[in-house]
């Protein structure tokens, strides 16, 4: 087969996936919540019932990853075990138990001419979800999309193709058991990068929305190349600002947790801003806590004068999402200076202020244009589960449609339902 033939074959394969997805969309849009819930409950049962098959498939992926020299930390992200498979099944069950977001009446009013107008939540349609190594995303993303009445086209990373395929097979069992079209959740097994390119072009108009879930490289490509709307965040450059009215014990606890609880998640703090007035009283103990926990500190001149073990921070450090045990630390001259720094360098993801001054806190919360702003709480709460929203696909930082955790409710749009009794427009 020539390269041209391979390209034609891939295009035909992907277009068929798109056409099947569009055909399934109407049936799913009209499906009752009971049917969707049954599909997810049965999918969770199938994941548990086929745990051994999923583990065998995962072993193939791990073996290939080791042969390719994949870093141990990435292998851990890829690896499944009985406990992790149970967590995957439980997440699907949790989504099944959520309320149906569709049909909600978001607003309703009447016009003087007697027209009754309602704004009603409705599914988006067909969602393409492109993600990297974690095979659990196959279940999470498929389940969230289905509960919201959307068809999902899933394209995982090539390093997890066997694991994701096995999990997808269990999801399809759930669809079949509930009488829903199998095309409601499709998994692209083809590992050719051109498949992603075709999805970004929209598969001949069949994809309504693309959601990337992965690192800056993947998300950046999606945002550059997509010809359909994208719901994503490019990076999580999160800040904690310790105000001069912060309570010391609270500040120490929050900063340590925000940075070090899990350094690899998008809600991990990457920059610490310290009010100049409390650099010695608060800043020094906080920096000592971080260093003791194994965190590398990169500070400005004022920080290094107070804490000589800190490495000098460069301009690039204020722009960097480390996703590692590294933090950039800067001394700021008050609330407005802190807000200006975050607005200039931040990614509009998650930012927190620690203070006992309610007025300063409200100014911070109102002034910043981030998807999530917190007062006296760790940035690591940037998570749909922690918000009580159940599973999520990611954190949206754009200004249109969903912002913050993207769960079931956020994967809906709305339409206007207008009821009359014979009105015509003059």
HUGI-V284522 format. One record per residue. N is the residue number from 1. RES is the residue in one small letter. OMEGA is omega in degrees with one decimal (NA if undefined). D_FIRST is the distance of its C-alpha to the first C-alpha in Angstrom with 1 decimal. Layout:
n=N res=RES omega=OMEGA d_first=D_FIRST
n=N res=RES omega=OMEGA d_first=D_FIRST
This chain:
n=1 res=x omega=179.8 d_first=0.0
n=2 res=x omega=177.1 d_first=3.8
n=3 res=x omega=178.6 d_first=6.7
n=4 res=x omega=178.7 d_first=8.1
n=5 res=x omega=178.5 d_first=5.9
n=6 res=x omega=178.8 d_first=6.5
n=7 res=x omega=178.4 d_first=10.0
n=8 res=x omega=-179.4 d_first=10.5
n=9 res=x omega=179.5 d_first=9.8
n=10 res=x omega=179.2 d_first=12.2
n=11 res=x omega=179.1 d_first=14.6
n=12 res=x omega=179.5 d_first=14.9
n=13 res=x omega=-177.4 d_first=15.5
n=14 res=x omega=178.1 d_first=18.1
n=15 res=x omega=177.3 d_first=19.7
n=16 res=x omega=176.9 d_first=20.3
n=17 res=x omega=179.5 d_first=21.9
n=18 res=x omega=-179.6 d_first=24.1
n=19 res=x omega=178.5 d_first=25.1
n=20 res=x omega=178.6 d_first=26.1
n=21 res=x omega=-179.6 d_first=28.1
n=22 res=x omega=178.9 d_first=30.0
n=23 res=x omega=-178.6 d_first=30.8
n=24 res=x omega=-170.9 d_first=32.1
n=25 res=x omega=-178.0 d_first=34.2
n=26 res=x omega=179.5 d_first=37.0
n=27 res=x omega=-179.4 d_first=37.6
n=28 res=x omega=179.3 d_first=37.7
n=29 res=x omega=-178.1 d_first=40.0
n=30 res=x omega=-178.3 d_first=42.4
n=31 res=x omega=178.4 d_first=42.2
n=32 res=x omega=177.2 d_first=45.6
n=33 res=x omega=-179.5 d_first=46.1
n=34 res=x omega=-179.9 d_first=47.0
n=35 res=x omega=179.3 d_first=43.6
n=36 res=x omega=178.6 d_first=41.7
n=37 res=x omega=177.6 d_first=44.1
n=38 res=x omega=179.8 d_first=43.5
n=39 res=x omega=-178.4 d_first=39.7
n=40 res=x omega=177.0 d_first=40.2
n=41 res=x omega=-180.0 d_first=42.9
n=42 res=x omega=177.2 d_first=40.7
n=43 res=x omega=178.4 d_first=37.7
n=44 res=x omega=177.1 d_first=40.1
n=45 res=x omega=-179.0 d_first=41.2
n=46 res=x omega=176.7 d_first=37.7
n=47 res=x omega=179.2 d_first=37.0
n=48 res=x omega=-176.8 d_first=40.2
n=49 res=x omega=-177.1 d_first=39.5
n=50 res=x omega=-178.9 d_first=36.0
n=51 res=x omega=-179.6 d_first=37.1
n=52 res=x omega=178.3 d_first=36.3
n=53 res=x omega=179.4 d_first=32.7
n=54 res=x omega=178.5 d_first=32.3
n=55 res=x omega=177.2 d_first=33.9
n=56 res=x omega=178.7 d_first=31.5
n=57 res=x omega=179.9 d_first=28.5
n=58 res=x omega=178.0 d_first=30.3
n=59 res=x omega=176.9 d_first=30.9
n=60 res=x omega=179.3 d_first=27.2
n=61 res=x omega=-179.7 d_first=26.9
n=62 res=x omega=178.8 d_first=30.1
n=63 res=x omega=179.1 d_first=29.0
n=64 res=x omega=179.9 d_first=25.8
n=65 res=x omega=177.8 d_first=28.0
n=66 res=x omega=-179.5 d_first=30.5
n=67 res=x omega=-179.6 d_first=27.9
n=68 res=x omega=179.5 d_first=26.7
n=69 res=x omega=179.1 d_first=30.4
n=70 res=x omega=179.8 d_first=30.9
n=71 res=x omega=-177.3 d_first=34.6
n=72 res=x omega=-179.6 d_first=36.9
n=73 res=x omega=178.5 d_first=37.9
n=74 res=x omega=174.6 d_first=34.4
n=75 res=x omega=179.3 d_first=33.9
n=76 res=x omega=178.3 d_first=37.1
n=77 res=x omega=-178.7 d_first=35.7
n=78 res=x omega=-170.0 d_first=32.7
n=79 res=x omega=172.9 d_first=34.7
n=80 res=x omega=173.1 d_first=36.1
n=81 res=x omega=-177.4 d_first=39.1
n=82 res=x omega=-179.4 d_first=41.2
n=83 res=x omega=-179.9 d_first=43.4
n=84 res=x omega=177.3 d_first=40.5
n=85 res=x omega=176.0 d_first=38.9
n=86 res=x omega=177.8 d_first=42.3
n=87 res=x omega=176.8 d_first=42.5
n=88 res=x omega=-179.8 d_first=39.2
n=89 res=x omega=-179.9 d_first=40.6
n=90 res=x omega=179.0 d_first=43.9
n=91 res=x omega=177.5 d_first=42.3
n=92 res=x omega=176.3 d_first=40.7
n=93 res=x omega=-179.8 d_first=44.2
n=94 res=x omega=177.9 d_first=45.8
n=95 res=x omega=178.9 d_first=43.7
n=96 res=x omega=-176.8 d_first=44.4
n=97 res=x omega=180.0 d_first=48.1
n=98 res=x omega=178.7 d_first=48.1
n=99 res=x omega=175.8 d_first=49.5
n=100 res=x omega=-177.7 d_first=47.3
n=101 res=x omega=-175.5 d_first=47.1
n=102 res=x omega=-179.3 d_first=46.6
n=103 res=x omega=177.4 d_first=49.5
n=104 res=x omega=176.4 d_first=51.7
n=105 res=x omega=-175.7 d_first=54.1
n=106 res=x omega=177.1 d_first=53.9
n=107 res=x omega=178.4 d_first=56.8
n=108 res=x omega=178.8 d_first=58.9
n=109 res=x omega=178.6 d_first=61.5
n=110 res=x omega=178.2 d_first=63.4
n=111 res=x omega=179.8 d_first=64.1
n=112 res=x omega=179.4 d_first=67.5
n=113 res=x omega=176.8 d_first=66.2
n=114 res=x omega=177.7 d_first=65.4
n=115 res=x omega=176.2 d_first=61.6
n=116 res=x omega=-173.5 d_first=60.4
n=117 res=x omega=178.2 d_first=57.4
n=118 res=x omega=172.5 d_first=55.4
n=119 res=x omega=-169.8 d_first=52.6
n=120 res=x omega=178.9 d_first=50.4
n=121 res=x omega=-177.3 d_first=47.6
n=122 res=x omega=-179.5 d_first=44.3
n=123 res=x omega=175.8 d_first=40.7
n=124 res=x omega=179.0 d_first=38.4
n=125 res=x omega=-179.9 d_first=35.5
n=126 res=x omega=-177.2 d_first=31.9
n=127 res=x omega=173.0 d_first=31.7
n=128 res=x omega=-176.9 d_first=28.6
n=129 res=x omega=-175.9 d_first=29.5
n=130 res=x omega=-173.2 d_first=27.6
n=131 res=x omega=-175.9 d_first=29.0
n=132 res=x omega=-160.9 d_first=28.8
n=133 res=x omega=-167.8 d_first=29.6
n=134 res=x omega=-178.0 d_first=32.4
n=135 res=x omega=179.8 d_first=31.1
n=136 res=x omega=179.8 d_first=34.4
n=137 res=x omega=177.9 d_first=33.4
n=138 res=x omega=179.0 d_first=31.1
n=139 res=x omega=-178.0 d_first=34.3
n=140 res=x omega=-175.5 d_first=36.6
n=141 res=x omega=178.4 d_first=34.5
n=142 res=x omega=-177.9 d_first=33.6
n=143 res=x omega=-178.4 d_first=37.2
n=144 res=x omega=178.8 d_first=38.7
n=145 res=x omega=-178.1 d_first=36.5
n=146 res=x omega=-178.8 d_first=37.2
n=147 res=x omega=179.0 d_first=41.0
n=148 res=x omega=176.7 d_first=41.0
n=149 res=x omega=-178.7 d_first=39.5
n=150 res=x omega=169.9 d_first=36.1
n=151 res=x omega=-178.6 d_first=32.6
n=152 res=x omega=168.1 d_first=30.5
n=153 res=x omega=-173.1 d_first=26.9
n=154 res=x omega=174.7 d_first=26.7
n=155 res=x omega=-179.4 d_first=24.3
n=156 res=x omega=179.2 d_first=25.5
n=157 res=x omega=-179.1 d_first=24.8
n=158 res=x omega=-178.1 d_first=22.0
n=159 res=x omega=179.7 d_first=24.8
n=160 res=x omega=-171.2 d_first=26.3
n=161 res=x omega=-178.5 d_first=23.4
n=162 res=x omega=179.1 d_first=24.7
n=163 res=x omega=-177.9 d_first=28.3
n=164 res=x omega=178.4 d_first=27.6
n=165 res=x omega=-179.7 d_first=25.6
n=166 res=x omega=177.8 d_first=28.5
n=167 res=x omega=178.3 d_first=31.0
n=168 res=x omega=178.9 d_first=29.1
n=169 res=x omega=177.8 d_first=29.2
n=170 res=x omega=177.4 d_first=33.0
n=171 res=x omega=179.0 d_first=33.2
n=172 res=x omega=176.2 d_first=31.5
n=173 res=x omega=178.3 d_first=34.1
n=174 res=x omega=178.7 d_first=36.7
n=175 res=x omega=-178.1 d_first=35.3
n=176 res=x omega=-178.9 d_first=35.2
n=177 res=x omega=-179.0 d_first=38.7
n=178 res=x omega=179.8 d_first=40.1
n=179 res=x omega=177.4 d_first=38.4
n=180 res=x omega=-179.6 d_first=36.4
n=181 res=x omega=179.5 d_first=32.8
n=182 res=x omega=-179.4 d_first=30.2
n=183 res=x omega=178.7 d_first=28.4
n=184 res=x omega=173.3 d_first=31.4
n=185 res=x omega=179.8 d_first=29.9
n=186 res=x omega=178.3 d_first=26.1
n=187 res=x omega=-179.7 d_first=24.3
n=188 res=x omega=-179.2 d_first=20.9
n=189 res=x omega=-177.9 d_first=19.3
n=190 res=x omega=-175.1 d_first=16.2
n=191 res=x omega=177.6 d_first=17.3
n=192 res=x omega=-179.8 d_first=15.3
n=193 res=x omega=178.8 d_first=18.2
n=194 res=x omega=177.6 d_first=16.7
n=195 res=x omega=177.2 d_first=17.8
n=196 res=x omega=179.1 d_first=21.3
n=197 res=x omega=178.9 d_first=21.1
n=198 res=x omega=176.2 d_first=20.3
n=199 res=x omega=-179.2 d_first=23.2
n=200 res=x omega=175.8 d_first=25.4
n=201 res=x omega=174.3 d_first=24.8
n=202 res=x omega=179.3 d_first=26.1
n=203 res=x omega=176.0 d_first=23.4
n=204 res=x omega=175.0 d_first=24.8
n=205 res=x omega=-176.4 d_first=28.3
n=206 res=x omega=-179.4 d_first=28.2
n=207 res=x omega=-179.7 d_first=29.1
n=208 res=x omega=-174.8 d_first=32.7
n=209 res=x omega=173.9 d_first=33.0
n=210 res=x omega=174.3 d_first=31.1
n=211 res=x omega=173.0 d_first=32.8
n=212 res=x omega=175.1 d_first=31.5
n=213 res=x omega=-177.6 d_first=33.1
n=214 res=x omega=-176.3 d_first=32.8
n=215 res=x omega=-176.3 d_first=33.7
n=216 res=x omega=-179.5 d_first=34.5
n=217 res=x omega=179.7 d_first=31.0
n=218 res=x omega=-176.1 d_first=29.3
n=219 res=x omega=178.5 d_first=32.1
n=220 res=x omega=178.2 d_first=32.4
n=221 res=x omega=-179.2 d_first=28.7
n=222 res=x omega=-176.8 d_first=29.2
n=223 res=x omega=178.6 d_first=32.5
n=224 res=x omega=-167.9 d_first=31.2
n=225 res=x omega=-172.8 d_first=28.0
n=226 res=x omega=175.3 d_first=28.9
n=227 res=x omega=176.1 d_first=29.6
n=228 res=x omega=-179.3 d_first=31.4
n=229 res=x omega=-179.1 d_first=34.5
n=230 res=x omega=174.5 d_first=34.4
n=231 res=x omega=-170.7 d_first=36.9
n=232 res=x omega=162.1 d_first=37.0
n=233 res=x omega=-177.4 d_first=39.0
n=234 res=x omega=177.7 d_first=37.8
n=235 res=x omega=178.9 d_first=40.3
n=236 res=x omega=179.8 d_first=43.5
n=237 res=x omega=-171.0 d_first=46.0
n=238 res=x omega=-176.5 d_first=49.0
n=239 res=x omega=165.1 d_first=52.7
n=240 res=x omega=177.4 d_first=55.9
n=241 res=x omega=176.3 d_first=59.1
n=242 res=x omega=-177.0 d_first=62.3
n=243 res=x omega=-176.9 d_first=65.1
n=244 res=x omega=175.3 d_first=68.6
n=245 res=x omega=178.5 d_first=69.9
n=246 res=x omega=173.6 d_first=67.4
n=247 res=x omega=-168.6 d_first=68.8
n=248 res=x omega=-176.0 d_first=68.0
n=249 res=x omega=178.7 d_first=67.1
n=250 res=x omega=-179.1 d_first=64.8
n=251 res=x omega=179.5 d_first=63.1
n=252 res=x omega=-177.9 d_first=62.5
n=253 res=x omega=-176.5 d_first=61.0
n=254 res=x omega=-177.6 d_first=58.7
n=255 res=x omega=-179.3 d_first=57.4
n=256 res=x omega=179.6 d_first=56.6
n=257 res=x omega=-176.7 d_first=54.8
n=258 res=x omega=-179.4 d_first=52.9
n=259 res=x omega=-163.0 d_first=51.5
n=260 res=x omega=-179.5 d_first=51.4
n=261 res=x omega=170.9 d_first=50.9
n=262 res=x omega=-174.3 d_first=47.1
n=263 res=x omega=-172.0 d_first=46.0
n=264 res=x omega=-178.0 d_first=42.3
n=265 res=x omega=-174.7 d_first=42.7
n=266 res=x omega=178.8 d_first=42.7
n=267 res=x omega=177.9 d_first=46.4
n=268 res=x omega=178.3 d_first=47.6
n=269 res=x omega=179.0 d_first=50.2
n=270 res=x omega=179.0 d_first=49.1
n=271 res=x omega=175.6 d_first=52.2
n=272 res=x omega=176.0 d_first=55.9
n=273 res=x omega=-177.5 d_first=58.5
n=274 res=x omega=175.0 d_first=62.1
n=275 res=x omega=-175.9 d_first=65.2
n=276 res=x omega=-176.4 d_first=67.3
n=277 res=x omega=-175.0 d_first=70.4
n=278 res=x omega=-178.7 d_first=69.1
n=279 res=x omega=-178.4 d_first=67.1
n=280 res=x omega=-174.0 d_first=69.5
n=281 res=x omega=-177.7 d_first=70.6
n=282 res=x omega=-174.3 d_first=67.2
n=283 res=x omega=-177.5 d_first=64.6
n=284 res=x omega=177.2 d_first=65.7
n=285 res=x omega=179.6 d_first=65.6
n=286 res=x omega=179.3 d_first=62.2
n=287 res=x omega=177.4 d_first=60.7
n=288 res=x omega=177.4 d_first=62.3
n=289 res=x omega=-179.0 d_first=60.7
n=290 res=x omega=-179.4 d_first=57.3
n=291 res=x omega=-179.8 d_first=57.7
n=292 res=x omega=179.7 d_first=59.1
n=293 res=x omega=177.2 d_first=56.0
n=294 res=x omega=-178.7 d_first=53.7
n=295 res=x omega=174.4 d_first=52.8
n=296 res=x omega=-177.3 d_first=52.6
n=297 res=x omega=176.0 d_first=54.7
n=298 res=x omega=-171.3 d_first=54.1
n=299 res=x omega=173.5 d_first=57.2
n=300 res=x omega=-174.8 d_first=58.9
n=301 res=x omega=-178.7 d_first=62.2
n=302 res=x omega=178.2 d_first=64.4
n=303 res=x omega=-177.9 d_first=62.3
n=304 res=x omega=176.5 d_first=62.3
n=305 res=x omega=179.5 d_first=66.0
n=306 res=x omega=-175.0 d_first=66.6
n=307 res=x omega=-172.8 d_first=63.9
n=308 res=x omega=-179.5 d_first=63.4
n=309 res=x omega=-179.9 d_first=60.6
n=310 res=x omega=174.2 d_first=58.3
n=311 res=x omega=179.7 d_first=55.8
n=312 res=x omega=177.2 d_first=56.1
n=313 res=x omega=175.7 d_first=53.8
n=314 res=x omega=176.8 d_first=52.0
n=315 res=x omega=-178.6 d_first=51.1
n=316 res=x omega=-178.5 d_first=47.5
n=317 res=x omega=-179.7 d_first=48.9
n=318 res=x omega=-177.8 d_first=50.1
n=319 res=x omega=-168.1 d_first=46.5
n=320 res=x omega=169.3 d_first=44.7
n=321 res=x omega=-172.6 d_first=43.4
n=322 res=x omega=-172.7 d_first=43.8
n=323 res=x omega=-176.3 d_first=42.7
n=324 res=x omega=-178.8 d_first=44.7
n=325 res=x omega=178.3 d_first=48.4
n=326 res=x omega=177.6 d_first=49.3
n=327 res=x omega=175.2 d_first=51.4
n=328 res=x omega=-174.1 d_first=52.7
n=329 res=x omega=-178.6 d_first=56.4
n=330 res=x omega=174.1 d_first=58.4
n=331 res=x omega=-179.7 d_first=62.1
n=332 res=x omega=-178.0 d_first=62.7
n=333 res=x omega=175.0 d_first=66.0
n=334 res=x omega=-173.1 d_first=66.2
n=335 res=x omega=-177.5 d_first=64.2
n=336 res=x omega=177.3 d_first=63.3
n=337 res=x omega=178.6 d_first=61.9
n=338 res=x omega=-180.0 d_first=59.8
n=339 res=x omega=-179.9 d_first=58.4
n=340 res=x omega=178.5 d_first=57.7
n=341 res=x omega=-177.2 d_first=55.8
n=342 res=x omega=179.6 d_first=53.6
n=343 res=x omega=-178.2 d_first=53.0
n=344 res=x omega=-172.4 d_first=52.0
n=345 res=x omega=-171.9 d_first=49.8
n=346 res=x omega=-179.1 d_first=48.8
n=347 res=x omega=178.6 d_first=45.6
n=348 res=x omega=-179.9 d_first=47.5
n=349 res=x omega=-175.0 d_first=46.5
n=350 res=x omega=-179.8 d_first=49.6
n=351 res=x omega=-172.6 d_first=52.9
n=352 res=x omega=172.3 d_first=56.2
n=353 res=x omega=175.3 d_first=59.8
n=354 res=x omega=-177.9 d_first=62.4
n=355 res=x omega=171.7 d_first=65.9
n=356 res=x omega=-178.7 d_first=69.1
n=357 res=x omega=-175.9 d_first=69.7
n=358 res=x omega=179.8 d_first=68.6
n=359 res=x omega=178.0 d_first=69.0
n=360 res=x omega=-179.7 d_first=66.7
n=361 res=x omega=-178.6 d_first=64.1
n=362 res=x omega=176.0 d_first=64.2
n=363 res=x omega=178.8 d_first=63.8
n=364 res=x omega=-176.5 d_first=60.7
n=365 res=x omega=-177.9 d_first=59.2
n=366 res=x omega=-173.5 d_first=59.8
n=367 res=x omega=-174.9 d_first=59.0
n=368 res=x omega=-178.6 d_first=55.5
n=369 res=x omega=179.6 d_first=52.5
n=370 res=x omega=179.6 d_first=50.4
n=371 res=x omega=179.6 d_first=48.7
n=372 res=x omega=173.8 d_first=50.9
n=373 res=x omega=-175.3 d_first=54.4
n=374 res=x omega=175.0 d_first=56.6
n=375 res=x omega=178.5 d_first=60.3
n=376 res=x omega=176.5 d_first=61.3
n=377 res=x omega=-177.8 d_first=58.1
n=378 res=x omega=175.9 d_first=55.1
n=379 res=x omega=-178.9 d_first=51.9
n=380 res=x omega=173.3 d_first=50.1
n=381 res=x omega=178.2 d_first=51.1
n=382 res=x omega=-172.8 d_first=48.3
n=383 res=x omega=-178.3 d_first=46.6
n=384 res=x omega=178.6 d_first=46.4
n=385 res=x omega=179.9 d_first=47.7
n=386 res=x omega=177.0 d_first=50.7
n=387 res=x omega=-177.6 d_first=51.4
n=388 res=x omega=-177.0 d_first=51.6
n=389 res=x omega=-177.4 d_first=48.5
n=390 res=x omega=-178.3 d_first=46.5
n=391 res=x omega=178.8 d_first=42.9
n=392 res=x omega=174.7 d_first=41.3
n=393 res=x omega=-179.8 d_first=37.9
n=394 res=x omega=178.7 d_first=39.3
n=395 res=x omega=178.0 d_first=41.9
n=396 res=x omega=178.5 d_first=41.8
n=397 res=x omega=176.5 d_first=43.5
n=398 res=x omega=-177.1 d_first=42.9
n=399 res=x omega=177.5 d_first=45.8
n=400 res=x omega=-178.1 d_first=44.3
n=401 res=x omega=-170.1 d_first=43.8
n=402 res=x omega=171.5 d_first=43.9
n=403 res=x omega=-178.3 d_first=45.5
n=404 res=x omega=-177.4 d_first=46.1
n=405 res=x omega=-179.0 d_first=44.7
n=406 res=x omega=179.1 d_first=42.1
n=407 res=x omega=-175.5 d_first=42.7
n=408 res=x omega=-176.4 d_first=42.9
n=409 res=x omega=-177.3 d_first=45.4
n=410 res=x omega=177.9 d_first=43.6
n=411 res=x omega=173.0 d_first=40.5
n=412 res=x omega=169.3 d_first=42.5
n=413 res=x omega=177.0 d_first=43.5
n=414 res=x omega=173.2 d_first=46.3
n=415 res=x omega=177.2 d_first=47.4
n=416 res=x omega=177.5 d_first=50.8
n=417 res=x omega=-175.1 d_first=52.3
n=418 res=x omega=-179.6 d_first=55.2
n=419 res=x omega=180.0 d_first=57.8
n=420 res=x omega=176.5 d_first=60.3
n=421 res=x omega=176.2 d_first=63.0
n=422 res=x omega=-177.8 d_first=62.6
n=423 res=x omega=170.0 d_first=62.6
n=424 res=x omega=-177.0 d_first=61.6
n=425 res=x omega=-179.2 d_first=61.4
n=426 res=x omega=NA d_first=64.3
